[in-house]
C-alpha cells in the first residue's frame, strides 16, 4: 500500500481492464512481468503460466476470436499489499452473445508490472442480444 492508502497495484490493474476492453493483447503482455505466476481456475480446470507470453496466451484464447467484446462493471481495489479486480465481459462470437465474470488477486512490482495473478472465472453464459445491437449482428 502506498502512503495515501491506495494499493500500489491498482493503476496496473486499471490499465489491464482498459487493455482487455480494447483487446490489446500486446499491451497486456507488456503489463505482465516477464516471469509471472499466473493461475486461473475456470470451469474447464486450472490454467497456469510462468511467463508473460503464456499468461497473455490464455486471454487471447478466451477473447481474441470475439466479434464484439465489452468489459463491464470493472472494479479495482487494494487488498493489503495485493490488488483485486473484478469485471464482466460481454461478447459476441459466431452470432451468440455470452457473458463471463472474472475476479483476480494480483501482485505488482515497483515498475508497475503484474508479477502474479490468481484469477477465478465463471465460465461463459449465454445472453439475449442487447437491445442496442442491430438485428443483423444478433444472429439468427
VOBA-1610 file (N, C-alpha, C; in pm, whole numbers, padded with zeros to 5 digits, always signed):
BEGIN
Unk+00085-00118+00000Unk+00000+00000+00000Unk+00089+00123+00000Unk+00042+00225-00064Unk+00117+00350-00068Unk+00082+00433+00054Unk+00154+00544+00074Unk+00133+00629+00191Unk-00008+00686+00195Unk-00071+00705+00080Unk-00206+00762+00080Unk-00315+00655+00099Unk-00273+00529+00121Unk-00369+00424+00146Unk-00414+00350+00022Unk-00373+00395-00096Unk-00414+00325-00217Unk-00316+00213-00246Unk-00364+00106-00305Unk-00278-00005-00340Unk-00188+00032-00455Unk-00062-00003-00444Unk+00034+00029-00550Unk-00003-00042-00680Unk-00073-00155-00671Unk-00108-00230-00791Unk-00233-00184-00861Unk-00308-00095-00798Unk-00436-00051-00856Unk-00420+00009-00996Unk-00327+00102-01019Unk-00313+00156-01156Unk-00282+00050-01261Unk-00202-00050-01225Unk-00170-00157-01321Unk-00295-00237-01356Unk-00379-00265-01258Unk-00500-00342-01287Unk-00604-00259-01360Unk-00609-00131-01333Unk-00697-00043-01411Unk-00651-00043-01557Unk-00520-00042-01579Unk-00467-00049-01715Unk-00503-00183-01779Unk-00494-00292-01702Unk-00529-00424-01754Unk-00673-00425-01806Unk-00764-00371-01727Unk-00906-00369-01767Unk-00923-00291-01898Unk-00857-00175-01909Unk-00867-00096-02033Unk-00809-00173-02152Unk-00696-00239-02130Unk-00632-00315-02238Unk-00718-00433-02281Unk-00779-00501-02185Unk-00868-00613-02220Unk-00988-00563-02299Unk-01046-00451-02256Unk-01161-00395-02326Unk-01125-00360-02471Unk-01001-00316-02492Unk-00955-00281-02627Unk-00900-00403-02703Unk-00896-00517-02636Unk-00834-00638-02691Unk-00691-00611-02736Unk-00621-00535-02655Unk-00481-00503-02681Unk-00395-00607-02608Unk-00382-00724-02669Unk-00311-00834-02603Unk-00161-00808-02596Unk-00107-00734-02690Unk+00035-00696-02680Unk+00056-00604-02560Unk-00040-00516-02536Unk-00033-00428-02419Unk-00043-00506-02289Unk-00131-00607-02287Unk-00143-00692-02168Unk-00011-00765-02145Unk+00048-00819-02250Unk+00175-00890-02234Unk+00283-00797-02178Unk+00285-00672-02224Unk+00383-00575-02173Unk+00356-00538-02028Unk+00230-00544-01986Unk+00193-00513-01848Unk+00236-00624-01752Unk+00246-00746-01803Unk+00288-00859-01721Unk+00440-00860-01710Unk+00490-00895-01591Unk+00634-00915-01573Unk+00677-01033-01661Unk+00801-01031-01711Unk+00846-01142-01796Unk+00826-01279-01730Unk+00853-01288-01600Unk+00824-01409-01523Unk+00707-01378-01432Unk+00595-01444-01459Unk+00472-01421-01383Unk+00421-01554-01331Unk+00360-01550-01215Unk+00292-01667-01162Unk+00144-01647-01193Unk+00097-01709-01300Unk-00041-01694-01346Unk-00116-01823-01319Unk-00228-01812-01247Unk-00314-01927-01220Unk-00458-01882-01241Unk-00531-01957-01322Unk-00671-01925-01348Unk-00753-02051-01326Unk-00853-02041-01241Unk-00945-02151-01220Unk-01068-02125-01305Unk-01091-02210-01402Unk-01204-02199-01494Unk-01291-02323-01478Unk-01413-02322-01531Unk-01494-02443-01525Unk-01427-02564-01593Unk-01336-02538-01686Unk-01266-02646-01755Unk-01142-02693-01678Unk-01105-02624-01571Unk-00991-02666-01491Unk-00892-02553-01468Unk-00780-02588-01409Unk-00676-02493-01376Unk-00592-02461-01499Unk-00568-02333-01523Unk-00481-02288-01631Unk-00365-02214-01568Unk-00244-02248-01607Unk-00127-02187-01546Unk-00030-02137-01652Unk+00051-02040-01613Unk+00158-01989-01700Unk+00267-01933-01610Unk+00389-01935-01663Unk+00502-01884-01585Unk+00574-01770-01655Unk+00526-01730-01773Unk+00586-01615-01841Unk+00474-01530-01901Unk+00509-01406-01931Unk+00410-01310-01980Unk+00342-01359-02109Unk+00418-01415-02200Unk+00362-01461-02327Unk+00259-01572-02306Unk+00291-01668-02219Unk+00196-01777-02191Unk+00071-01726-02121Unk+00088-01637-02023Unk-00026-01583-01950Unk-00117-01506-02045Unk-00058-01424-02129Unk-00136-01347-02226Unk-00205-01441-02324Unk-00140-01552-02354Unk-00199-01650-02445Unk-00334-01701-02399Unk-00352-01714-02268Unk-00483-01756-02219Unk-00590-01651-02250Unk-00559-01524-02231Unk-00657-01418-02263Unk-00684-01413-02412Unk-00581-01435-02493Unk-00602-01443-02638Unk-00698-01557-02671Unk-00674-01674-02612Unk-00760-01790-02636Unk-00904-01761-02599Unk-00923-01697-02485Unk-01058-01674-02436Unk-01131-01562-02511Unk-01058-01457-02554Unk-01128-01337-02601Unk-01092-01288-02741Unk-00980-01328-02797Unk-00936-01270-02925Unk-01034-01298-03039Unk-01097-01414-03040Unk-01185-01450-03151Unk-01325-01390-03145Unk-01353-01309-03044Unk-01487-01249-03033Unk-01509-01146-03143Unk-01629-01146-03197Unk-01666-01044-03297Unk-01684-00909-03230Unk-01738-00909-03110Unk-01754-00788-03029Unk-01723-00825-02885Unk-01672-00728-02811Unk-01637-00752-02672Unk-01647-00620-02596Unk-01700-00627-02475Unk-01707-00509-02389Unk-01685-00552-02245Unk-01593-00485-02177Unk-01571-00508-02035Unk-01668-00417-01961Unk-01744-00476-01870Unk-01845-00402-01796Unk-01821-00414-01646Unk-01867-00314-01574Unk-01865-00313-01427Unk-01727-00344-01367Unk-01621-00283-01420Unk-01490-00312-01360Unk-01479-00249-01221Unk-01410-00319-01137Unk-01381-00268-01002Unk-01241-00312-00965Unk-01161-00218-00922Unk-01023-00246-00882Unk-01002-00182-00746Unk-00941-00256-00654Unk-00919-00203-00520Unk-00800-00272-00455Unk-00738-00203-00358Unk-00629-00266-00284Unk-00684-00368-00185Unk-00608-00473-00163Unk-00638-00572-00061Unk-00505-00603+00007Unk-00478-00536+00117Unk-00348-00549+00181Unk-00241-00501+00085Unk-00139-00582+00066Unk-00032-00546-00027Unk-00062-00590-00169Unk-00175-00656-00189Unk-00215-00702-00323Unk-00321-00606-00378Unk-00363-00633-00500Unk-00473-00559-00560Unk-00573-00660-00614Unk-00698-00622-00611Unk-00806-00710-00657Unk-00881-00641-00769Unk-00920-00719-00869Unk-01005-00665-00975Unk-01116-00764-01004Unk-01227-00709-01048Unk-01337-00790-01097Unk-01398-00716-01214Unk-01453-00793-01305Unk-01517-00734-01423Unk-01604-00840-01488Unk-01692-00793-01573Unk-01778-00880-01654Unk-01741-00851-01799Unk-01732-00955-01878Unk-01708-00939-02022Unk-01832-00989-02095Unk-01886-00902-02177Unk-01999-00938-02265Unk-01939-00951-02404Unk-01963-01066-02470Unk-01902-01084-02601Unk-01995-01153-02697Unk-01971-01125-02824Unk-02044-01185-02934Unk-01944-01270-03011Unk-01976-01398-03025Unk-01890-01488-03101Unk-01979-01578-03186Unk-01957-01573-03317Unk-02034-01655-03412Unk-02184-01640-03392Unk-02228-01514-03372Unk-02370-01483-03361Unk-02432-01512-03226Unk-02354-01554-03129Unk-02407-01587-02996Unk-02348-01491-02893Unk-02437-01424-02818Unk-02393-01337-02710Unk-02371-01418-02584Unk-02262-01390-02514Unk-02229-01457-02389Unk-02176-01357-02289Unk-02169-01401-02163Unk-02116-01319-02057Unk-02029-01407-01969Unk-01922-01346-01918Unk-01834-01415-01824Unk-01796-01315-01715Unk-01791-01363-01591Unk-01742-01281-01479Unk-01604-01334-01440Unk-01513-01242-01413Unk-01380-01280-01367Unk-01342-01194-01248Unk-01266-01255-01157Unk-01215-01185-01041Unk-01071-01233-01021Unk-00982-01141-00987Unk-00841-01178-00971Unk-00777-01101-00857Unk-00682-01166-00793Unk-00594-01104-00694Unk-00455-01103-00753Unk-00388-00989-00746Unk-00261-00972-00815Unk-00156-00905-00729Unk-00031-00936-00763Unk+00084-00865-00708Unk+00146-00787-00822Unk+00194-00668-00789Unk+00253-00578-00890Unk+00387-00531-00837Unk+00489-00534-00925Unk+00622-00492-00881Unk+00635-00339-00882Unk+00744-00284-00830Unk+00760-00138-00826Unk+00758-00072-00963Unk+00788-00147-01068Unk+00783-00092-01204Unk+00641-00092-01261Unk+00544-00143-01185Unk+00405-00143-01231Unk+00367-00263-01316Unk+00449-00369-01311Unk+00418-00490-01388Unk+00357-00597-01297Unk+00259-00666-01349Unk+00191-00771-01273Unk+00285-00892-01263Unk+00317-00931-01139Unk+00407-01044-01117Unk+00333-01172-01081Unk+00209-01159-01034Unk+00126-01277-01009Unk-00020-01241-01027Unk-00096-01337-01079Unk-00239-01319-01097Unk-00307-01452-01064Unk-00397-01447-00966Unk-00480-01561-00928Unk-00622-01526-00968Unk-00671-01589-01074Unk-00797-01550-01138Unk-00901-01660-01121Unk-01023-01619-01098Unk-01137-01710-01090Unk-01236-01669-01198Unk-01276-01765-01280Unk-01363-01738-01395Unk-01495-01813-01381Unk-01605-01746-01409Unk-01738-01807-01400Unk-01767-01901-01517Unk-01694-01886-01626Unk-01729-01957-01749Unk-01826-01874-01829Unk-01844-01908-01954Unk-01934-01833-02043Unk-02079-01875-02019Unk-02165-01774-02015Unk-02309-01797-02000Unk-02380-01727-02115Unk-02473-01796-02183Unk-02544-01733-02295Unk-02632-01618-02248Unk-02644-01518-02334Unk-02725-01400-02306Unk-02817-01372-02423Unk-02923-01299-02393Unk-03005-01244-02501Unk-02927-01129-02563Unk-02940-01104-02693Unk-02869-00990-02753Unk-02914-00859-02690Unk-02820-00766-02669Unk-02858-00635-02617Unk-02952-00563-02713Unk-03041-00482-02659Unk-03139-00411-02742Unk-03073-00315-02839Unk-02953-00264-02807Unk-02890-00164-02892Unk-02811-00223-03008Unk-02811-00356-03022Unk-02734-00420-03129Unk-02822-00434-03252Unk-02772-00393-03370Unk-02851-00410-03492Unk-02889-00556-03510Unk-03006-00581-03564Unk-03057-00717-03576Unk-02967-00806-03658Unk-02894-00752-03755Unk-02807-00836-03837Unk-02688-00888-03758Unk-02650-00823-03647Unk-02537-00868-03566Unk-02581-00965-03458Unk-02710-00974-03433Unk-02759-01056-03325Unk-02764-01205-03362Unk-02751-01238-03486Unk-02755-01378-03527Unk-02897-01421-03554Unk-02913-01548-03590Unk-03047-01598-03625Unk-03141-01605-03507
//
